[in-house]
Amino acid sequence: MITYEYECKNENCKHTFEVKQRISDERLKECPMCAGEVQRLISSGTSFILNGDGWAKDLYHKPSGG
């Protein structure tokens, strides 16, 4: 399951919320606060973590040989 962030398009609401959905699920269309139209936001955050040898603490690949 992926956590998606949504924001209400209604200028008087602008409610933001997160929903766990499968990638195959339809996007939400309605704000739970005002029933207005929502848009899914692009998020740079992720729960993907690289573990094991060869990966630095900042999650970038370590150069080989030192």
mmCIF file as Biopython writes it, N, C-alpha, C and O atoms, coordinates in Angstrom:
data_model
#
loop_
_atom_site.group_PDB
_atom_site.id
_atom_site.type_symbol
_atom_site.label_atom_id
_atom_site.label_alt_id
_atom_site.label_comp_id
_atom_site.label_asym_id
_atom_site.label_entity_id
_atom_site.label_seq_id
_atom_site.pdbx_PDB_ins_code
_atom_site.Cartn_x
_atom_site.Cartn_y
_atom_site.Cartn_z
_atom_site.occupancy
_atom_site.B_iso_or_equiv
_atom_site.auth_seq_id
_atom_site.auth_asym_id
_atom_site.pdbx_PDB_model_num
ATOM 1   N N  . MET A ? 1  ? 0.845   -1.182 0.000  1.0 0.0 1  A 1 
ATOM 2   C CA . MET A ? 1  ? 0.000   0.000  0.000  1.0 0.0 1  A 1 
ATOM 3   C C  . MET A ? 1  ? 0.891   1.246  0.000  1.0 0.0 1  A 1 
ATOM 4   O O  . MET A ? 1  ? 1.950   1.270  0.627  1.0 0.0 1  A 1 
ATOM 5   N N  . ILE A ? 2  ? 0.452   2.247  -0.695 1.0 0.0 2  A 1 
ATOM 6   C CA . ILE A ? 2  ? 1.177   3.498  -0.828 1.0 0.0 2  A 1 
ATOM 7   C C  . ILE A ? 2  ? 0.379   4.587  -0.110 1.0 0.0 2  A 1 
ATOM 8   O O  . ILE A ? 2  ? -0.851  4.579  -0.143 1.0 0.0 2  A 1 
ATOM 9   N N  . THR A ? 3  ? 1.068   5.510  0.532  1.0 0.0 3  A 1 
ATOM 10  C CA . THR A ? 3  ? 0.396   6.644  1.158  1.0 0.0 3  A 1 
ATOM 11  C C  . THR A ? 3  ? 0.397   7.807  0.182  1.0 0.0 3  A 1 
ATOM 12  O O  . THR A ? 3  ? 1.450   8.312  -0.208 1.0 0.0 3  A 1 
ATOM 13  N N  . TYR A ? 4  ? -0.813  8.225  -0.207 1.0 0.0 4  A 1 
ATOM 14  C CA . TYR A ? 4  ? -0.977  9.360  -1.114 1.0 0.0 4  A 1 
ATOM 15  C C  . TYR A ? 4  ? -1.467  10.556 -0.324 1.0 0.0 4  A 1 
ATOM 16  O O  . TYR A ? 4  ? -2.234  10.410 0.627  1.0 0.0 4  A 1 
ATOM 17  N N  . GLU A ? 5  ? -1.020  11.747 -0.722 1.0 0.0 5  A 1 
ATOM 18  C CA . GLU A ? 5  ? -1.472  12.975 -0.095 1.0 0.0 5  A 1 
ATOM 19  C C  . GLU A ? 5  ? -2.426  13.695 -1.055 1.0 0.0 5  A 1 
ATOM 20  O O  . GLU A ? 5  ? -2.150  13.822 -2.247 1.0 0.0 5  A 1 
ATOM 21  N N  . TYR A ? 6  ? -3.534  14.152 -0.518 1.0 0.0 6  A 1 
ATOM 22  C CA . TYR A ? 6  ? -4.547  14.860 -1.291 1.0 0.0 6  A 1 
ATOM 23  C C  . TYR A ? 6  ? -4.758  16.251 -0.707 1.0 0.0 6  A 1 
ATOM 24  O O  . TYR A ? 6  ? -4.527  16.485 0.479  1.0 0.0 6  A 1 
ATOM 25  N N  . GLU A ? 7  ? -5.205  17.176 -1.571 1.0 0.0 7  A 1 
ATOM 26  C CA . GLU A ? 7  ? -5.546  18.520 -1.121 1.0 0.0 7  A 1 
ATOM 27  C C  . GLU A ? 7  ? -6.858  18.937 -1.772 1.0 0.0 7  A 1 
ATOM 28  O O  . GLU A ? 7  ? -7.086  18.699 -2.958 1.0 0.0 7  A 1 
ATOM 29  N N  . CYS A ? 8  ? -7.713  19.564 -0.972 1.0 0.0 8  A 1 
ATOM 30  C CA . CYS A ? 8  ? -8.991  20.071 -1.481 1.0 0.0 8  A 1 
ATOM 31  C C  . CYS A ? 8  ? -8.735  21.290 -2.360 1.0 0.0 8  A 1 
ATOM 32  O O  . CYS A ? 8  ? -7.929  22.154 -2.015 1.0 0.0 8  A 1 
ATOM 33  N N  . LYS A ? 9  ? -9.423  21.356 -3.493 1.0 0.0 9  A 1 
ATOM 34  C CA . LYS A ? 9  ? -9.277  22.482 -4.414 1.0 0.0 9  A 1 
ATOM 35  C C  . LYS A ? 9  ? -10.131 23.681 -4.006 1.0 0.0 9  A 1 
ATOM 36  O O  . LYS A ? 9  ? -9.953  24.776 -4.539 1.0 0.0 9  A 1 
ATOM 37  N N  . ASN A ? 10 ? -11.052 23.485 -3.072 1.0 0.0 10 A 1 
ATOM 38  C CA . ASN A ? 10 ? -11.928 24.552 -2.610 1.0 0.0 10 A 1 
ATOM 39  C C  . ASN A ? 10 ? -11.100 25.608 -1.877 1.0 0.0 10 A 1 
ATOM 40  O O  . ASN A ? 10 ? -10.449 25.294 -0.881 1.0 0.0 10 A 1 
ATOM 41  N N  . GLU A ? 11 ? -11.116 26.852 -2.354 1.0 0.0 11 A 1 
ATOM 42  C CA . GLU A ? 11 ? -10.314 27.944 -1.782 1.0 0.0 11 A 1 
ATOM 43  C C  . GLU A ? 11 ? -10.644 28.181 -0.305 1.0 0.0 11 A 1 
ATOM 44  O O  . GLU A ? 11 ? -9.777  28.624 0.448  1.0 0.0 11 A 1 
ATOM 45  N N  . ASN A ? 12 ? -11.870 27.898 0.121  1.0 0.0 12 A 1 
ATOM 46  C CA . ASN A ? 12 ? -12.267 28.119 1.512  1.0 0.0 12 A 1 
ATOM 47  C C  . ASN A ? 12 ? -11.889 26.951 2.417  1.0 0.0 12 A 1 
ATOM 48  O O  . ASN A ? 12 ? -11.978 27.071 3.639  1.0 0.0 12 A 1 
ATOM 49  N N  . CYS A ? 13 ? -11.474 25.840 1.851  1.0 0.0 13 A 1 
ATOM 50  C CA . CYS A ? 13 ? -11.170 24.645 2.636  1.0 0.0 13 A 1 
ATOM 51  C C  . CYS A ? 13 ? -9.669  24.340 2.631  1.0 0.0 13 A 1 
ATOM 52  O O  . CYS A ? 13 ? -9.017  24.431 3.672  1.0 0.0 13 A 1 
ATOM 53  N N  . LYS A ? 14 ? -9.118  23.981 1.471  1.0 0.0 14 A 1 
ATOM 54  C CA . LYS A ? 14 ? -7.696  23.629 1.298  1.0 0.0 14 A 1 
ATOM 55  C C  . LYS A ? 14 ? -7.223  22.529 2.263  1.0 0.0 14 A 1 
ATOM 56  O O  . LYS A ? 14 ? -6.040  22.454 2.595  1.0 0.0 14 A 1 
ATOM 57  N N  . HIS A ? 15 ? -8.152  21.684 2.705  1.0 0.0 15 A 1 
ATOM 58  C CA . HIS A ? 15 ? -7.826  20.582 3.625  1.0 0.0 15 A 1 
ATOM 59  C C  . HIS A ? 15 ? -6.852  19.616 2.943  1.0 0.0 15 A 1 
ATOM 60  O O  . HIS A ? 15 ? -7.079  19.216 1.801  1.0 0.0 15 A 1 
ATOM 61  N N  . THR A ? 16 ? -5.772  19.238 3.630  1.0 0.0 16 A 1 
ATOM 62  C CA . THR A ? 16 ? -4.846  18.228 3.123  1.0 0.0 16 A 1 
ATOM 63  C C  . THR A ? 16 ? -4.941  17.004 4.019  1.0 0.0 16 A 1 
ATOM 64  O O  . THR A ? 16 ? -5.102  17.120 5.234  1.0 0.0 16 A 1 
ATOM 65  N N  . PHE A ? 17 ? -4.840  15.831 3.405  1.0 0.0 17 A 1 
ATOM 66  C CA . PHE A ? 17 ? -4.949  14.586 4.148  1.0 0.0 17 A 1 
ATOM 67  C C  . PHE A ? 17 ? -4.234  13.478 3.404  1.0 0.0 17 A 1 
ATOM 68  O O  . PHE A ? 17 ? -3.991  13.577 2.202  1.0 0.0 17 A 1 
ATOM 69  N N  . GLU A ? 18 ? -3.898  12.418 4.128  1.0 0.0 18 A 1 
ATOM 70  C CA . GLU A ? 18 ? -3.200  11.265 3.555  1.0 0.0 18 A 1 
ATOM 71  C C  . GLU A ? 18 ? -4.116  10.048 3.588  1.0 0.0 18 A 1 
ATOM 72  O O  . GLU A ? 18 ? -4.918  9.875  4.505  1.0 0.0 18 A 1 
ATOM 73  N N  . VAL A ? 19 ? -3.976  9.208  2.559  1.0 0.0 19 A 1 
ATOM 74  C CA . VAL A ? 19 ? -4.766  7.990  2.451  1.0 0.0 19 A 1 
ATOM 75  C C  . VAL A ? 19 ? -3.864  6.870  1.951  1.0 0.0 19 A 1 
ATOM 76  O O  . VAL A ? 19 ? -3.110  7.058  0.997  1.0 0.0 19 A 1 
ATOM 77  N N  . LYS A ? 20 ? -3.938  5.707  2.590  1.0 0.0 20 A 1 
ATOM 78  C CA . LYS A ? 20 ? -3.204  4.541  2.101  1.0 0.0 20 A 1 
ATOM 79  C C  . LYS A ? 20 ? -4.073  3.848  1.062  1.0 0.0 20 A 1 
ATOM 80  O O  . LYS A ? 20 ? -5.214  3.473  1.331  1.0 0.0 20 A 1 
ATOM 81  N N  . GLN A ? 21 ? -3.504  3.686  -0.144 1.0 0.0 21 A 1 
ATOM 82  C CA . GLN A ? 21 ? -4.229  3.076  -1.253 1.0 0.0 21 A 1 
ATOM 83  C C  . GLN A ? 21 ? -3.300  2.160  -2.029 1.0 0.0 21 A 1 
ATOM 84  O O  . GLN A ? 21 ? -2.079  2.314  -2.009 1.0 0.0 21 A 1 
ATOM 85  N N  . ARG A ? 22 ? -3.904  1.216  -2.705 1.0 0.0 22 A 1 
ATOM 86  C CA . ARG A ? 22 ? -3.149  0.410  -3.661 1.0 0.0 22 A 1 
ATOM 87  C C  . ARG A ? 22 ? -2.932  1.250  -4.907 1.0 0.0 22 A 1 
ATOM 88  O O  . ARG A ? 22 ? -3.703  2.165  -5.195 1.0 0.0 22 A 1 
ATOM 89  N N  . ILE A ? 23 ? -1.883  0.934  -5.637 1.0 0.0 23 A 1 
ATOM 90  C CA . ILE A ? 23 ? -1.577  1.691  -6.845 1.0 0.0 23 A 1 
ATOM 91  C C  . ILE A ? 23 ? -2.694  1.533  -7.885 1.0 0.0 23 A 1 
ATOM 92  O O  . ILE A ? 23 ? -2.869  2.394  -8.747 1.0 0.0 23 A 1 
ATOM 93  N N  . SER A ? 24 ? -3.445  0.432  -7.800 1.0 0.0 24 A 1 
ATOM 94  C CA . SER A ? 24 ? -4.532  0.170  -8.742 1.0 0.0 24 A 1 
ATOM 95  C C  . SER A ? 24 ? -5.854  0.824  -8.329 1.0 0.0 24 A 1 
ATOM 96  O O  . SER A ? 24 ? -6.803  0.837  -9.113 1.0 0.0 24 A 1 
ATOM 97  N N  . ASP A ? 25 ? -5.930  1.369  -7.106 1.0 0.0 25 A 1 
ATOM 98  C CA . ASP A ? 25 ? -7.157  2.022  -6.644 1.0 0.0 25 A 1 
ATOM 99  C C  . ASP A ? 25 ? -7.388  3.326  -7.396 1.0 0.0 25 A 1 
ATOM 100 O O  . ASP A ? 25 ? -6.442  3.996  -7.810 1.0 0.0 25 A 1 
ATOM 101 N N  . GLU A ? 26 ? -8.668  3.677  -7.566 1.0 0.0 26 A 1 
ATOM 102 C CA . GLU A ? 26 ? -9.010  4.959  -8.187 1.0 0.0 26 A 1 
ATOM 103 C C  . GLU A ? 26 ? -8.623  6.105  -7.260 1.0 0.0 26 A 1 
ATOM 104 O O  . GLU A ? 26 ? -8.657  5.967  -6.037 1.0 0.0 26 A 1 
ATOM 105 N N  . ARG A ? 27 ? -8.261  7.222  -7.845 1.0 0.0 27 A 1 
ATOM 106 C CA . ARG A ? 27 ? -7.964  8.415  -7.048 1.0 0.0 27 A 1 
ATOM 107 C C  . ARG A ? 27 ? -9.242  8.872  -6.354 1.0 0.0 27 A 1 
ATOM 108 O O  . ARG A ? 27 ? -10.345 8.695  -6.871 1.0 0.0 27 A 1 
ATOM 109 N N  . LEU A ? 28 ? -9.072  9.466  -5.168 1.0 0.0 28 A 1 
ATOM 110 C CA . LEU A ? 28 ? -10.226 10.041 -4.478 1.0 0.0 28 A 1 
ATOM 111 C C  . LEU A ? 28 ? -10.681 11.275 -5.233 1.0 0.0 28 A 1 
ATOM 112 O O  . LEU A ? 28 ? -9.881  11.948 -5.883 1.0 0.0 28 A 1 
ATOM 113 N N  . LYS A ? 29 ? -11.963 11.566 -5.147 1.0 0.0 29 A 1 
ATOM 114 C CA . LYS A ? 29 ? -12.513 12.699 -5.872 1.0 0.0 29 A 1 
ATOM 115 C C  . LYS A ? 29 ? -13.134 13.741 -4.945 1.0 0.0 29 A 1 
ATOM 116 O O  . LYS A ? 29 ? -13.360 14.880 -5.355 1.0 0.0 29 A 1 
ATOM 117 N N  . GLU A ? 30 ? -13.416 13.354 -3.681 1.0 0.0 30 A 1 
ATOM 118 C CA . GLU A ? 30 ? -14.183 14.220 -2.793 1.0 0.0 30 A 1 
ATOM 119 C C  . GLU A ? 30 ? -13.479 14.455 -1.461 1.0 0.0 30 A 1 
ATOM 120 O O  . GLU A ? 30 ? -12.952 13.527 -0.847 1.0 0.0 30 A 1 
ATOM 121 N N  . CYS A ? 31 ? -13.480 15.713 -1.027 1.0 0.0 31 A 1 
ATOM 122 C CA . CYS A ? 31 ? -12.891 16.100 0.256  1.0 0.0 31 A 1 
ATOM 123 C C  . CYS A ? 31 ? -13.780 15.598 1.403  1.0 0.0 31 A 1 
ATOM 124 O O  . CYS A ? 31 ? -14.996 15.784 1.367  1.0 0.0 31 A 1 
ATOM 125 N N  . PRO A ? 32 ? -13.180 14.966 2.418  1.0 0.0 32 A 1 
ATOM 126 C CA . PRO A ? 32 ? -13.981 14.492 3.548  1.0 0.0 32 A 1 
ATOM 127 C C  . PRO A ? 32 ? -14.508 15.623 4.436  1.0 0.0 32 A 1 
ATOM 128 O O  . PRO A ? 32 ? -15.421 15.406 5.233  1.0 0.0 32 A 1 
ATOM 129 N N  . MET A ? 33 ? -13.946 16.816 4.308  1.0 0.0 33 A 1 
ATOM 130 C CA . MET A ? 33 ? -14.365 17.949 5.143  1.0 0.0 33 A 1 
ATOM 131 C C  . MET A ? 33 ? -15.517 18.746 4.517  1.0 0.0 33 A 1 
ATOM 132 O O  . MET A ? 33 ? -16.470 19.115 5.204  1.0 0.0 33 A 1 
ATOM 133 N N  . CYS A ? 34 ? -15.419 19.009 3.203  1.0 0.0 34 A 1 
ATOM 134 C CA . CYS A ? 34 ? -16.413 19.899 2.579  1.0 0.0 34 A 1 
ATOM 135 C C  . CYS A ? 34 ? -17.093 19.290 1.357  1.0 0.0 34 A 1 
ATOM 136 O O  . CYS A ? 34 ? -17.972 19.914 0.762  1.0 0.0 34 A 1 
ATOM 137 N N  . ALA A ? 35 ? -16.696 18.078 0.978  1.0 0.0 35 A 1 
ATOM 138 C CA . ALA A ? 35 ? -17.227 17.382 -0.203 1.0 0.0 35 A 1 
ATOM 139 C C  . ALA A ? 35 ? -16.813 18.060 -1.508 1.0 0.0 35 A 1 
ATOM 140 O O  . ALA A ? 35 ? -17.381 17.767 -2.560 1.0 0.0 35 A 1 
ATOM 141 N N  . GLY A ? 36 ? -15.840 18.954 -1.453 1.0 0.0 36 A 1 
ATOM 142 C CA . GLY A ? 36 ? -15.323 19.593 -2.657 1.0 0.0 36 A 1 
ATOM 143 C C  . GLY A ? 36 ? -14.390 18.655 -3.421 1.0 0.0 36 A 1 
ATOM 144 O O  . GLY A ? 36 ? -14.076 17.560 -2.953 1.0 0.0 36 A 1 
ATOM 145 N N  . GLU A ? 37 ? -13.957 19.089 -4.586 1.0 0.0 37 A 1 
ATOM 146 C CA . GLU A ? 37 ? -13.056 18.300 -5.427 1.0 0.0 37 A 1 
ATOM 147 C C  . GLU A ? 37 ? -11.646 18.301 -4.838 1.0 0.0 37 A 1 
ATOM 148 O O  . GLU A ? 37 ? -11.185 19.324 -4.332 1.0 0.0 37 A 1 
ATOM 149 N N  . VAL A ? 38 ? -10.963 17.161 -4.904 1.0 0.0 38 A 1 
ATOM 150 C CA . VAL A ? 38 ? -9.593  17.060 -4.403 1.0 0.0 38 A 1 
ATOM 151 C C  . VAL A ? 38 ? -8.635  16.728 -5.530 1.0 0.0 38 A 1 
ATOM 152 O O  . VAL A ? 38 ? -9.030  16.210 -6.574 1.0 0.0 38 A 1 
ATOM 153 N N  . GLN A ? 39 ? -7.360  17.039 -5.296 1.0 0.0 39 A 1 
ATOM 154 C CA . GLN A ? 39 ? -6.298  16.659 -6.226 1.0 0.0 39 A 1 
ATOM 155 C C  . GLN A ? 39 ? -5.248  15.895 -5.443 1.0 0.0 39 A 1 
ATOM 156 O O  . GLN A ? 39 ? -4.991  16.189 -4.276 1.0 0.0 39 A 1 
ATOM 157 N N  . ARG A ? 40 ? -4.644  14.912 -6.095 1.0 0.0 40 A 1 
ATOM 158 C CA . ARG A ? 40 ? -3.567  14.163 -5.459 1.0 0.0 40 A 1 
ATOM 159 C C  . ARG A ? 40 ? -2.271  14.929 -5.659 1.0 0.0 40 A 1 
ATOM 160 O O  . ARG A ? 40 ? -1.960  15.355 -6.771 1.0 0.0 40 A 1 
ATOM 161 N N  . LEU A ? 41 ? -1.514  15.102 -4.579 1.0 0.0 41 A 1 
ATOM 162 C CA . LEU A ? 41 ? -0.267  15.857 -4.623 1.0 0.0 41 A 1 
ATOM 163 C C  . LEU A ? 41 ? 0.889   14.930 -4.948 1.0 0.0 41 A 1 
ATOM 164 O O  . LEU A ? 41 ? 0.835   13.730 -4.679 1.0 0.0 41 A 1 
ATOM 165 N N  . ILE A ? 42 ? 1.921   15.492 -5.522 1.0 0.0 42 A 1 
ATOM 166 C CA . ILE A ? 42 ? 3.144   14.743 -5.792 1.0 0.0 42 A 1 
ATOM 167 C C  . ILE A ? 42 ? 4.006   14.846 -4.552 1.0 0.0 42 A 1 
ATOM 168 O O  . ILE A ? 42 ? 4.308   15.942 -4.080 1.0 0.0 42 A 1 
ATOM 169 N N  . SER A ? 43 ? 4.395   13.709 -4.035 1.0 0.0 43 A 1 
ATOM 170 C CA . SER A ? 43 ? 5.167   13.676 -2.810 1.0 0.0 43 A 1 
ATOM 171 C C  . SER A ? 43 ? 6.554   13.130 -3.076 1.0 0.0 43 A 1 
ATOM 172 O O  . SER A ? 43 ? 6.719   12.172 -3.831 1.0 0.0 43 A 1 
ATOM 173 N N  . SER A ? 44 ? 7.550   13.739 -2.455 1.0 0.0 44 A 1 
ATOM 174 C CA . SER A ? 44 ? 8.906   13.241 -2.613 1.0 0.0 44 A 1 
ATOM 175 C C  . SER A ? 44 ? 9.283   12.289 -1.491 1.0 0.0 44 A 1 
ATOM 176 O O  . SER A ? 44 ? 10.301  11.603 -1.577 1.0 0.0 44 A 1 
ATOM 177 N N  . GLY A ? 45 ? 8.482   12.239 -0.448 1.0 0.0 45 A 1 
ATOM 178 C CA . GLY A ? 45 ? 8.762   11.341 0.667  1.0 0.0 45 A 1 
ATOM 179 C C  . GLY A ? 45 ? 8.397   9.908  0.327  1.0 0.0 45 A 1 
ATOM 180 O O  . GLY A ? 45 ? 7.452   9.666  -0.424 1.0 0.0 45 A 1 
ATOM 181 N N  . THR A ? 46 ? 9.132   8.971  0.867  1.0 0.0 46 A 1 
ATOM 182 C CA . THR A ? 46 ? 8.844   7.574  0.601  1.0 0.0 46 A 1 
ATOM 183 C C  . THR A ? 46 ? 9.266   6.731  1.789  1.0 0.0 46 A 1 
ATOM 184 O O  . THR A ? 46 ? 10.088  7.158  2.600  1.0 0.0 46 A 1 
ATOM 185 N N  . SER A ? 47 ? 8.713   5.552  1.891  1.0 0.0 47 A 1 
ATOM 186 C CA . SER A ? 47 ? 9.113   4.642  2.962  1.0 0.0 47 A 1 
ATOM 187 C C  . SER A ? 47 ? 10.125  3.622  2.449  1.0 0.0 47 A 1 
ATOM 188 O O  . SER A ? 47 ? 10.462  2.676  3.162  1.0 0.0 47 A 1 
ATOM 189 N N  . PHE A ? 48 ? 10.614  3.802  1.220  1.0 0.0 48 A 1 
ATOM 190 C CA . PHE A ? 48 ? 11.587  2.905  0.620  1.0 0.0 48 A 1 
ATOM 191 C C  . PHE A ? 48 ? 12.951  3.130  1.251  1.0 0.0 48 A 1 
ATOM 192 O O  . PHE A ? 48 ? 13.471  4.245  1.218  1.0 0.0 48 A 1 
ATOM 193 N N  . ILE A ? 49 ? 13.534  2.090  1.823  1.0 0.0 49 A 1 
ATOM 194 C CA . ILE A ? 49 ? 14.836  2.206  2.484  1.0 0.0 49 A 1 
ATOM 195 C C  . ILE A ? 49 ? 15.762  1.130  1.938  1.0 0.0 49 A 1 
ATOM 196 O O  . ILE A ? 49 ? 15.377  -0.033 1.811  1.0 0.0 49 A 1 
ATOM 197 N N  . LEU A ? 50 ? 16.979  1.529  1.619  1.0 0.0 50 A 1 
ATOM 198 C CA . LEU A ? 50 ? 17.994  0.599  1.144  1.0 0.0 50 A 1 
ATOM 199 C C  . LEU A ? 50 ? 18.826  0.127  2.327  1.0 0.0 50 A 1 
ATOM 200 O O  . LEU A ? 50 ? 19.307  0.941  3.114  1.0 0.0 50 A 1 
ATOM 201 N N  . ASN A ? 51 ? 18.995  -1.169 2.454  1.0 0.0 51 A 1 
ATOM 202 C CA . ASN A ? 51 ? 19.784  -1.734 3.542  1.0 0.0 51 A 1 
ATOM 203 C C  . ASN A ? 51 ? 20.886  -2.615 2.982  1.0 0.0 51 A 1 
ATOM 204 O O  . ASN A ? 51 ? 20.807  -3.077 1.844  1.0 0.0 51 A 1 
ATOM 205 N N  . GLY A ? 52 ? 21.910  -2.843 3.784  1.0 0.0 52 A 1 
ATOM 206 C CA . GLY A ? 52 ? 22.965  -3.768 3.395  1.0 0.0 52 A 1 
ATOM 207 C C  . GLY A ? 52 ? 24.245  -3.062 2.992  1.0 0.0 52 A 1 
ATOM 208 O O  . GLY A ? 52 ? 24.317  -1.833 2.966  1.0 0.0 52 A 1 
ATOM 209 N N  . ASP A ? 53 ? 25.245  -3.856 2.681  1.0 0.0 53 A 1 
ATOM 210 C CA . ASP A ? 53 ? 26.538  -3.323 2.281  1.0 0.0 53 A 1 
ATOM 211 C C  . ASP A ? 53 ? 26.429  -2.566 0.959  1.0 0.0 53 A 1 
ATOM 212 O O  . ASP A ? 53 ? 25.618  -2.906 0.098  1.0 0.0 53 A 1 
ATOM 213 N N  . GLY A ? 54 ? 27.251  -1.546 0.818  1.0 0.0 54 A 1 
ATOM 214 C CA . GLY A ? 54 ? 27.286  -0.805 -0.436 1.0 0.0 54 A 1 
ATOM 215 C C  . GLY A ? 54 ? 26.415  0.430  -0.453 1.0 0.0 54 A 1 
ATOM 216 O O  . GLY A ? 54 ? 26.404  1.154  -1.448 1.0 0.0 54 A 1 
ATOM 217 N N  . TRP A ? 55 ? 25.683  0.697  0.618  1.0 0.0 55 A 1 
ATOM 218 C CA . TRP A ? 55 ? 24.822  1.877  0.649  1.0 0.0 55 A 1 
ATOM 219 C C  . TRP A ? 55 ? 25.220  2.768  1.812  1.0 0.0 55 A 1 
ATOM 220 O O  . TRP A ? 55 ? 25.333  2.306  2.948  1.0 0.0 55 A 1 
ATOM 221 N N  . ALA A ? 56 ? 25.430  4.029  1.533  1.0 0.0 56 A 1 
ATOM 222 C CA . ALA A ? 56 ? 25.830  4.987  2.563  1.0 0.0 56 A 1 
ATOM 223 C C  . ALA A ? 56 ? 24.613  5.378  3.400  1.0 0.0 56 A 1 
ATOM 224 O O  . ALA A ? 56 ? 23.476  5.083  3.032  1.0 0.0 56 A 1 
ATOM 225 N N  . LYS A ? 57 ? 24.859  6.036  4.515  1.0 0.0 57 A 1 
ATOM 226 C CA . LYS A ? 57 ? 23.795  6.444  5.413  1.0 0.0 57 A 1 
ATOM 227 C C  . LYS A ? 57 ? 22.796  7.391  4.752  1.0 0.0 57 A 1 
ATOM 228 O O  . LYS A ? 57 ? 21.623  7.409  5.123  1.0 0.0 57 A 1 
ATOM 229 N N  . ASP A ? 58 ? 23.255  8.183  3.769  1.0 0.0 58 A 1 
ATOM 230 C CA . ASP A ? 58 ? 22.352  9.109  3.087  1.0 0.0 58 A 1 
ATOM 231 C C  . ASP A ? 58 ? 21.598  8.433  1.943  1.0 0.0 58 A 1 
ATOM 232 O O  . ASP A ? 58 ? 20.936  9.105  1.152  1.0 0.0 58 A 1 
ATOM 233 N N  . LEU A ? 59 ? 21.698  7.104  1.853  1.0 0.0 59 A 1 
ATOM 234 C CA . LEU A ? 59 ? 20.981  6.260  0.892  1.0 0.0 59 A 1 
ATOM 235 C C  . LEU A ? 59 ? 21.520  6.344  -0.530 1.0 0.0 59 A 1 
ATOM 236 O O  . LEU A ? 59 ? 20.887  5.839  -1.457 1.0 0.0 59 A 1 
ATOM 237 N N  . TYR A ? 60 ? 22.673  6.969  -0.719 1.0 0.0 60 A 1 
ATOM 238 C CA . TYR A ? 60 ? 23.291  6.976  -2.035 1.0 0.0 60 A 1 
ATOM 239 C C  . TYR A ? 60 ? 24.358  5.877  -2.080 1.0 0.0 60 A 1 
ATOM 240 O O  . TYR A ? 60 ? 25.000  5.569  -1.075 1.0 0.0 60 A 1 
ATOM 241 N N  . HIS A ? 61 ? 24.523  5.318  -3.228 1.0 0.0 61 A 1 
ATOM 242 C CA . HIS A ? 61 ? 25.477  4.228  -3.421 1.0 0.0 61 A 1 
ATOM 243 C C  . HIS A ? 61 ? 26.902  4.692  -3.124 1.0 0.0 61 A 1 
ATOM 244 O O  . HIS A ? 61 ? 27.341  5.746  -3.585 1.0 0.0 61 A 1 
ATOM 245 N N  . LYS A ? 62 ? 27.606  3.882  -2.350 1.0 0.0 62 A 1 
ATOM 246 C CA . LYS A ? 62 ? 29.005  4.192  -2.069 1.0 0.0 62 A 1 
ATOM 247 C C  . LYS A ? 62 ? 29.860  3.841  -3.274 1.0 0.0 62 A 1 
ATOM 248 O O  . LYS A ? 62 ? 29.638  2.797  -3.888 1.0 0.0 62 A 1 
ATOM 249 N N  . PRO A ? 63 ? 30.822  4.667  -3.634 1.0 0.0 63 A 1 
ATOM 250 C CA . PRO A ? 63 ? 31.727  4.301  -4.725 1.0 0.0 63 A 1 
ATOM 251 C C  . PRO A ? 63 ? 32.589  3.113  -4.301 1.0 0.0 63 A 1 
ATOM 252 O O  . PRO A ? 63 ? 33.010  3.029  -3.148 1.0 0.0 63 A 1 
ATOM 253 N N  . SER A ? 64 ? 32.847  2.211  -5.219 1.0 0.0 64 A 1 
ATOM 254 C CA . SER A ? 64 ? 33.636  1.037  -4.891 1.0 0.0 64 A 1 
ATOM 255 C C  . SER A ? 64 ? 35.113  1.402  -4.756 1.0 0.0 64 A 1 
ATOM 256 O O  . SER A ? 64 ? 35.590  2.361  -5.362 1.0 0.0 64 A 1 
ATOM 257 N N  . GLY A ? 65 ? 35.825  0.613  -3.947 1.0 0.0 65 A 1 
ATOM 258 C CA . GLY A ? 65 ? 37.259  0.804  -3.794 1.0 0.0 65 A 1 
ATOM 259 C C  . GLY A ? 65 ? 37.651  1.830  -2.750 1.0 0.0 65 A 1 
ATOM 260 O O  . GLY A ? 65 ? 38.784  2.312  -2.751 1.0 0.0 65 A 1 
ATOM 261 N N  . GLY A ? 66 ? 36.730  2.172  -1.856 1.0 0.0 66 A 1 
ATOM 262 C CA . GLY A ? 66 ? 37.238  3.042  -0.824 1.0 0.0 66 A 1 
ATOM 263 C C  . GLY A ? 66 ? 36.252  3.927  -0.288 1.0 0.0 66 A 1 
ATOM 264 O O  . GLY A ? 66 ? 36.555  4.723  0.600  1.0 0.0 66 A 1 
#
